[in-house]
Amino acid sequence: MTTNFSGTHRSEHKQSLSAQTLDLLVIGGGITGAGIALDARTRGMDTGLIEMQDFGAGTSSRSTKLIHGGLRYLKQLEFKLVAEVGKERAIVYENAPHVTTPEWMLLPIIEGGTYGKLATSVGLLVYDFLAGVRRQERRIMLNKDKTLTMEPLLRKDKLKGGGYYVEYRTDDARLTIETMKEAVRRGVKAINYAKAEELLYEQGKLVGVRAVDQLSGESFEIRAKKIVNAAGPWVDTIREIDGSKQGKRLHLTKGVHLVIDGQRFPLKQAIYFDTPDGRMVFAIPRDGKTYIGTTDTNYNGDIAHPRMTLEDRDYILRAANFMFPTLQLGPKDVESSWSGLRPLIHEDGKSPSELSRKDEIFIAPSGLITIAGGKLTGYRKMAERIVNLVANQLEQQGHAAYPGCTTDQIKLSGGDVGGSRGFKEFTKQMVQQGMRCGLKEAEAAVLVQRYGSNAGRVFELYQAHQEEAKQYGIPGTWFASLLYGIEAEMVSTPLDFFIRRTGALYFDIASVQKWKQPVIAYMSQLYGWTDEEILRQARLLEMHIHDAVQPLEA
């Protein structure tokens, strides 16, 4: 078993991927790819994974950050989907309570809205039943006064009452990295910034990939008996290289979220609300901010870097001002934003919001296996279906029978906290430990929430590197997080750290502005970057800071 997942050991990871023929190579390091790698490895497959950007950099760090039970799928009569995702979120919560947490959601019932009183009551009842919701989390119906007590900012006219039910909030990027780390701990060979440039064939059958390291430019070959394409918005690109993009294809839609300071938008309660055009939007308080989203529009632009447009920003602000009229939010109130793509399966004549969120598997004549579509919440079941298929194929080729899926029982990295029941007590004890290391209570709490049972290692780094932190002019907690990210989470660029390992570019953009130079200085020294590379990394970070705040003008 390997625990080495360090950014400073990338060349060793590359060598191990090329060393022998793998049973399975996964292309794509989002939540789906990470889930497949973990499942395959726990069943005994020699598994490798490559990701052309950073882990989770595509769709898996740009969602609404909810493991949600899919209330809206009831409208599309997708009962099976509701039942599956409802059960799945309970499993994810149990196996990683530090990155997943129940969040009571208020659904205001307004005159002429999407859901009337009866429809809301019955819908939430069916939802509770299908999703297997725990007794203490079953829906409650509220009258108008009680609804306004829960959230005084709501519009008072047209309000008839509310439904109160439980969703699960998550940190999508950290859920992805914790799944990846657990897979690597169990022996998966994984690397970020490695792009599948070419597919390799023998007698018309796919036998490997030629990958190019995006940081060093070095090219290397990986051979595998089976190759799974889990590249999210890029799955059709891989299918095109394979010459097998026929029949169904991807349909990309874009979702944008805005972040507003909690003092400007002092939301007491997560809300799922109507917009004037009949869509539904979330407003969720998190880390002293409130974020609102999402849009759902067709997308044909740059897949790697979707951006908020003026239209997106104004649409969300209008929706917020419609439901919370006293706020009168304007463009200046937007501190940050993120935009993500949903890789859905195209269906003729359907609008973005009507397209199914179900996943589908395609098997090409070359043997390439592609998984497309799907939801963050259902990632573990998607992985199970893929690995069952791979196991079946390998068995037909003479391999001994593989065991079934056990990932519902596997704690993710950082998840060894005594389950959902023990997490509160675990947090209390770990915060005490952090304070004994010299941290303030609030600082320790943030680190425990972020790293779960790995927080102890972050505390050690904090204690051991205080002088170095001062030398670089980086606050101790940030420095400890950076060191841990490099040592245990393959942080290779400042963006990996500021966006996907800490979420700071979205929820604390002022700190990113403050500490970006010293972080780049430390990383450039550690990784031996040339002046040219330092400039490139600084520019990339600047571009992302700019684009999070400034909309794209059409």
C-alpha positions, 0 to 999 in steps of 0.5 A: 500500500502506498501513502505517497501522493506528493506533488514532489514525486510526480515523476515516480508516479509516471514511472509506476504507471508505465512500469507494467500493463495495468488491468485498468486505466481510467482517463479522468480524475473527477469524482467519477474517475476517482470513484471508479479507481477506488472501486476497481482497486478494492476488488484487486485490479491493478489500476491507474488514473490520469487527469489532464488538469488537476483532480476535480478541476472540471465539473467536480469542483464547480457544482452547487456543492450539494449531495442532493436527493433530487427533488426536481427529478420527481417532476420528471417522474424519475422515481428510481433516480430519486431513490438511488441518490437518496440512499447514496447521499446517506452512504457518502455522509457516513463514509466522509462526514467531514466533507458532507453535512446535512443541511435543512433546506427551506422551500418557500411556497409562493402564489403562482410558483412551481410548487403549490402547498399540496404538491410540495407536501406530497412531493416532499413526502414521496421524496422522504419515502423514496430517498429513505430519509431518517426519521429526524430528517423528514419533511415539515410543512410550515405556515407563512409566519413560521416560514418568515421566522426561519428566513425573514429576508423572504418576500412577504407578499405572495408567500403562503408557507414553506416546506422544510426538508434535508439536503446534504451540503458537500465540498465537491472538490474535497470529496473528489480528492479524499476519494482519490487519496483513499484509492492511492493509499490502497495502491492506485497509481494516479497523476494529475496534469497528464493528458491522453494525447493518443490511443494505442491499438493492436489488431484494432483493439485498444491497448494503451495511451500515450500521455503528455505531462502538461507540466514538463512536456514529457511524453510517456506510454501506459498500457492497460487491458481495459481503458475507461473514459470518464473524462466528463465534458471531454468524453466525446473528445476521447471518443473522437480520438477513438473514432467511435463517437456515433449515436448519442453524444454529449450536450453541455450545459453551463451552471453559474454560481455567485458568491456574496458576503454574508453581511450583505446577504445575511441568509439564516437558512439555505433556500430552494426557491422559484425564479420568475421564469419558473426555474428553481435556484438555491441560496446557501450560507457557507463560511460567512458568505452566501452563494446563489445558483445555478443557471442552466444554459446551452454551452459551446465555448471553451470546455476548460474555462467556462465563464460567467457572462453578464447575462448569467450574473444579471439573471441570478441577481434578478432571481435573488432580488425577486425572492429577497426584495429588500436586499436590492443586490447589484453587480458590485455585491458579487465577490466571486463566482464559479461556472461549471459544465454539466455533461448531459446526454443529448436528447432532441427537442429538449431544453437544458433543464429537461435533459435527464441527469442519468448516466449512460455507458458506451462500449466501442468496437475498440474496447474503449468503455465510456461513462457519460452523464450522471450526477455528483451524488450518484458517483459511487453507483456509477463506479460500481456499474463500470467496475462490474462491467470491467470485471465481467470482461476480464473474467471472460478473458480468463481472469479469476472471478472478482469480488463484488463492490464494497465501497459503500463500507469504505471510509474515504481519506479523512473519514475515520471520525467515528461515523456521522454519530461520532463526528461531533465528539471527534471534532471537539477532541481534534480542536482541543489537539489543535489548540495544544499545538498553538492554534486558535479555536476557530482556526483548528475548527476550520482545519478539522472540518476540511481534513477530518481525521487527517487534521492531526498531520496538518497540526504537526506541519503547523508546529514544525514549520512556524519559522518557515511560514514567517520567512515566507510571510504566509500565515501558519494555518495557510502554510500548513495547508499548503505543505499538506496539500503538496505532501499528501494531495499532489498540489502542483500549482497555486490554482490547485491550492487556492481553488480545489484544496481550500475553496479560497478563490470562491469563499475567501478571495481577499485572502487569495489576493493577500497570499498569492505572491508568497505562495507562488514564491514558496512553490517556485522554490520547492519545484525549481520553476524557471522565471518563465514558469513562475510568470505562467503560474502567476498569470494563470492565477490572475486570470482566474481571480479576474474571471471569477469577479468580472463577467464576460461581455457578450 
